[in-house]
């Protein structure tokens, strides 16, 4: 029995050694090593997953290389477009030449868009903007991915993102100290670009040049660059040549002639002093003088010719090509000391021309019609208007006070019993449906009971902070016949250095005039911007009041001046935004502010950059060719950025492949140490088992023979 047991054991050893030598694995079943088997299985899964991840990463590298190849072609076409833009900007080319250039431009733009729409990898379009948040599985577990996106390269998606801001400030020449600009001491703008938010302090004294320098100082962080320019248009309203002498940035041009059909002399005289002023001049096709301060410095134009008027200065967009459309702005203005014959924009000013007016009591809707029969000057005095108002049947208690001492600028006050009211020019009292946009109002906007042009509200704005500018904008949703918001008025009170509030527009054809009042604030303004009424000038923003007549104030005593402040254009190849706080001079847009509510410091305005695309470039003019360069530079930068991103992803994938292969190699080695059979040991075990097997067999035979010998002896 011992021999039989030993033979069975050696047989098992022989079978095990033969199996391990045959399979090369020392764990062929769970009975060999239960824990080792579990470890080996996990390692096997990891190694196989790593092998597939390596394949995925290599496929990703192939895809990024294919995409970049297409981007190279797009970049080459954009470079060609830039060459054509430079060619078209040259004055040696005729309009016909530029037309031929534009034909090639159109074909290149079409090809760029075709490449964007048709470039595919494994059936997927990759340059049309749909290849977004795609994941490359480069690990053995879920979530071990590299995410990539490829933006659209269509012509209508490539270009330069820009934000441009501009302003015009007009000064009424009432003599020394006539106009005191109310400004904030410091303002903040926040530029969000390249996933970075950067706050920049802007002083009220900064011009466009200074602002651009501050923004460019942090462009490395934001990816946003600033360009300061200042354009203005100078023109004459006369059909015949008139002689002028003006100051440009305090340097005199000397006498020159100008009309609405001849600006050559004006251009020559302004350019003759450009070395001292920094302002150059160019004649436009519509016989105006385009003034340019290339670095964004302010342009001050002052008329020195007492006998001539109707010289006009207009604000121009950042590209220097177009005057902004007319809008209406309310703007705070400091106290003025009116010169002889000058109507200053003071609280409660009134310059009512001869004609019929309608007084509407807001609480009841009762209408009262009255006629203003003014003096020979065409404007009523305070006493005349008071008599006209109180002469209305059923109306009494109105008080008209002389404000400026010239008997034409007055304040109108109603009794508490009469309450809020409106005065309309003429008999048409159709209201305007309106919305309100508040700019720079800080924390002191109060909505009082009363009426505005839509018969619903009267705004009372109180300026508690001396030396700060507050404003709001009134925008009409629709025009109504014989009614115009250009003359809507409001009032400002200040605790010190009483600020004034007026509304201005460059429209001169309107005949409608409104006065709005309430029982709790009884001073009002009537301004009729027709030629027979008072002309009022105040600081406004470019794109709003654009036309300002630079004319003699009165009797040669003082000159009117217009200061055109420059524009700052922010540009980037990527989208960005600019945010400004309402606490200083930001914009609050909320048409739903209820009666009695107060706008506080929590309001902000964010202006997103707009995209000028290469699909819209037009090289048929020198101006268009020049503008195309910035757009194409932005597009080329975007393509370069996309190629850079793809290159970074490709490099990352290559490193990923190396790492995956390294991990797979080491994991396989670890598994081998656990699972692989030791051939020397197993060979020795095999030889030993074979010897034991043979010996056991022989001994078992001997043991069996031994029992037979005993039986033979018994016989």
Secondary structure, DSSP 8 states (H G I E B T S, - for coil): -HHHHHHHHHHHHHHHHHHHHHHSBS--STTT-HHHHHHHHHHHHHHHHHHHHHHHHHHHHHHHHHHHHHHHHHHHHHHHHHHHHHHHTSTTS-HHHHHHHHHHHHHHHHHHHHHHHH-EETTEE-SSS---SEEEE-SSSTT-EEEE------TTT-EEEEEEEEEEEEE---STT-------SEEEEEEEETTEEEEEEEETT--HHHHHHHHHTTHHHH--EEEEEEEEEEEE--SS-EEE-EEETTEE---EEEBTTB-HHHHHHHHHTHHHHS-EEEE-TTS-EEEEETT---EEEEE--TT---EEEEEB-TTSS-B-----EEEEE------TT-----TT-B--BSEEEEEEETTT--EEEEEE---TTSB--HHHHHHHHHTSTT----EEEESSSSSSSEEEE--TTT-SEEEEESS------EEEEEES-TT-EEEESS--TTSS-EEEEEE-STT---EEEEEESS-BTTB-GGG---EEEESSS--EEEEE-S-------EEEEBTTB----B---STTS------B-TTTS-EEE--B-STTS-B-EEEEEEEEEEEESS--EEEEETTTT-EEE-TT--TT-EE-TT-EEEEE-EEEEGGG---SSHHHHHHHHHHHHHHHHHHHHHHHHHHHHHHHHHHHHHHHHHHHHHHHHHHHHHHB--HHHHHHHHHHHHHHHHHHHHHHHHHHHHHHHHHHHH-
